[in-house]
Amino acid sequence: MKSSLFLTVLAVAAAVNYDEVLRSPRLSVKEFHSFAVQQDRHYTTTESALRYKIFRRSMEFVNSENKQDLGWESELNFFADLTTEERGQWLGLNVSLAPTSAPASSLALSEDPLPDTVNWIAGGRVTPVKNQGSCGSCWSFGATVALEGVYAAVGGKLKNFAEQELLDCVYEKRSGCRGGWHTTCYDYSRRNNRLAITANYPYTATDSDRGACDLSSVPDGLQSAKVTGYTGVDQGENFHLQALAITPTAVAFEVTNSLHMYRSGVMKDRTCRGSVNHAVAAVGYSPTYIVVKNSWGAAWGDSGFVKMARNHHNCKLHDYVAYPTLQATSDSDTDPESVQCDYDPEANPGPTPGPDPKPDPDCRDEFEGWCRPEPAWCDKPVYFEKLCRKTCGNCVEDPTKKPDVCPSGTVRCPDGICKHEHMC
Ligand SMILES: *[C@@H]1O[C@H](CO)[C@@H](O)[C@H](O)[C@H]1NC(C)=O
């Protein structure tokens, strides 16, 4: 880790134009110095110059974001002087490690109305925000949030489960800091019938500190409930809300520069490029946002959380949703209870968003998969409303994207073409 950071710094150092650094306004130099003190950075003169250059770029970015009435605020947090590669070490989702077979159970669409608001923090099923550090272990943190939530409900006790066991043991002979996939954690606990609590298997943000996965002296924390597998949730916001009404969920999405610099408010990110890179967890929703618990410590974002806009794709936030299924045992749980998270999503509303840009050229219907011409789904108004409505919120009126209706007397055949029914 150390040597790769050093190499990164050298590589960037070579590209720094020192004239440009020297010409920059004095004010930002002062700001960088107080930032470096505040963040406890100890840079050599050479490194300081290149870090300053990255910091200035972040400053310009944050200023331009905050000028735009986006509905959320950005700030210069600890990412402000990190290179793109260093920022990437705080992620760790690897899609190629996703299971290729469908989960044993999946959430069926319900037509029952959902609650307007769900808050599992207030419900006592969420532990305080954790910090993965610069190890690509997001997948283990996203997984434990949902596990802790389900365990609190089924096992009867809120406990911190150990990301480090997952990091050391899920991918044997391979570094867990190099990335993973959240649902593999539930397969691991089901197969091995165990997962320690953090107090018995502390997080070190490094791999295989112990050389390998050695659990001989580490007690199991899954005492009053065992993992039997996980439930997969179909893509789309409505399915996700339905899952969230049951429990906190493990999710994935794409982290962008905007997300790195997020401070507060309701985020509606339009800058994603389409590939998920980070696993997190959702722990509730309101009529306007989804509450997402990140694993970058409480100094990042809104006390470690980010609120993501409703009716928006949010960089695939609703595409890889899952939660573990647990079964109660006859044992009682002898571990100490964790303190509860005390974050209040309403405490810090953030700025009021300006009007949505219309039309949004990047707007895509995230429910497209369901909006293929399948009579069973999108031709029925109730399913159209639930599954096929636009999620960008600002391109609903795009006439080219409206669902096409077959001419009267014809129906949509399984091949997608409108024909007389007997021709299908
Ligand atoms: C993702 O995992 C696969 C399989 O282990 C590996 O070959 C690939 O290098 C990983 N990708 C990244 C970006 O680490």
The ligand as a Gaussian input file, in Angstrom:
#p B3LYP/6-31G(d) Opt

LIG

0 1
 C      -11.978000      -8.107000     -10.466000
 O      -11.902000      -9.460000     -10.135000
 C      -11.370000     -10.284000     -11.152000
 C      -11.505000     -11.722000     -10.702000
 O      -10.827000     -11.938000      -9.487000
 C       -9.942000      -9.872000     -11.423000
 O       -9.396000     -10.663000     -12.461000
 C       -9.897000      -8.399000     -11.826000
 O       -8.572000      -7.961000     -11.960000
 C      -10.589000      -7.552000     -10.759000
 N      -10.694000      -6.193000     -11.230000
 C      -10.152000      -5.198000     -10.593000
 C      -10.368000      -3.862000     -11.188000
 O       -9.530000      -5.333000      -9.563000

